[in-house]
Amino acid sequence: MPTEQLPGCGSKPKAIAIGIAPLGIVSIGIVPMGVVSIGVVPMGVLSIGAVGMGVINACVVGMGILVAGVNVMGVWWLGMDGMGPKRLGGSNAIHSHHQHPPKAQNLYAYPSKQVALQKAAELGCKGVHAMGSLWMPCEQHPEEPNSGR
């Protein structure tokens, strides 16, 4: 019994592919996959769309190496909210995604030890501590409730 192969998975990419789940060097559509992908959920080296995954992304929600969007994760990122070692532009404060106890104050990580020391004084604590290549106010993180310390 012969099997019919659908375009997309397992087929050779086209130069330009347009449609639902198109596979091509340049792909445009819903869930496009390729070197340059433009669409709703683009996946490619260069992804432009709503939810992008790739090396370079410009999208609302994205994951990749260089990402610009609203809520993003990447090595270098630019957006309203994001996660990664290098934030491009914007505020000097980079959100720390380290989990603090619910009653702990909202602490941020800063690229400058001096800025973290100033924030520590504002919060009423002493010193700072390193968080990767960033600095956080207070000598240590707040203790977990009922931690027995």
PETAVEN-V770102 format. One record per residue. N is the residue number from 1. PSI is psi in whole degrees, -180 to 180 (NA if undefined). NEAR is the number of other C-alpha atoms within 12 Angstrom. D_CENTER is the distance of its C-alpha to the mean C-alpha in whole Angstrom. Layout:
# PETAVEN-V770102
n: (N;N)
psi: (PSI;PSI)
near: (NEAR;NEAR)
d_center: (D_CENTER;D_CENTER)
This chain:
# PETAVEN-V770102
n: (1;2;3;4;5;6;7;8;9;10;11;12;13;14;15;16;17;18;19;20;21;22;23;24;25;26;27;28;29;30;31;32;33;34;35;36;37;38;39;40;41;42;43;44;45;46;47;48;49;50;51;52;53;54;55;56;57;58;59;60;61;62;63;64;65;66;67;68;69;70;71;72;73;74;75;76;77;78;79;80;81;82;83;84;85;86;87;88;89;90;91;92;93;94;95;96;97;98;99;100;101;102;103;104;105;106;107;108;109;110;111;112;113;114;115;116;117;118;119;120;121;122;123;124;125;126;127;128;129;130;131;132;133;134;135;136;137;138;139;140;141;142;143;144;145;146;147;148;149)
psi: (119;146;139;126;125;148;145;-117;126;-10;161;134;144;167;-50;124;132;134;-155;121;50;143;114;173;-47;120;132;126;-156;121;55;145;129;-170;-50;117;128;122;-159;-50;74;139;116;-176;-46;114;129;122;-155;-55;99;144;124;-171;-50;124;139;104;175;-52;121;155;129;-160;-54;112;132;129;-162;-51;107;159;127;173;-49;130;153;121;179;-41;138;176;135;165;-28;111;131;124;-175;-159;152;-21;128;126;134;128;18;135;125;158;152;-34;-5;150;155;108;148;161;142;149;-17;132;-37;-43;-41;-37;-41;-43;-37;-42;-40;-37;-12;24;170;146;-174;168;151;144;91;-126;7;171;139;146;155;147;-30;164;151;145;149;141;145;33;-10;12;NA)
near: (3;4;5;8;10;13;18;22;16;12;13;17;22;20;18;22;29;27;22;23;27;38;35;34;25;29;37;34;29;25;31;42;41;38;30;34;43;42;35;29;33;43;41;36;29;34;43;41;36;29;33;43;41;36;29;34;43;41;36;29;33;42;41;35;29;33;41;41;34;24;26;35;37;32;24;26;35;36;32;23;27;33;33;30;25;29;33;24;14;14;17;19;26;34;27;28;18;18;17;18;16;12;12;16;20;21;33;34;36;32;27;23;25;19;24;32;27;21;28;29;18;16;21;15;22;19;24;30;28;23;27;16;17;27;33;39;37;30;23;19;28;23;18;15;12;7;8;6;7)
d_center: (47;44;41;39;36;33;31;28;27;30;31;31;28;30;30;28;28;27;27;26;24;25;25;26;25;24;23;23;23;22;19;20;20;21;20;20;18;19;19;18;16;16;15;16;16;15;14;15;15;14;11;11;10;11;12;12;10;12;11;11;8;6;5;7;9;9;7;9;9;9;7;3;1;4;8;8;7;9;9;11;8;5;4;6;10;10;10;12;15;15;16;17;16;12;12;12;11;15;17;20;23;23;26;24;24;20;19;17;16;18;18;22;24;26;24;23;27;28;25;27;30;29;28;31;30;31;29;26;24;21;18;17;17;17;20;20;24;26;28;26;24;26;28;27;30;33;31;35;34)
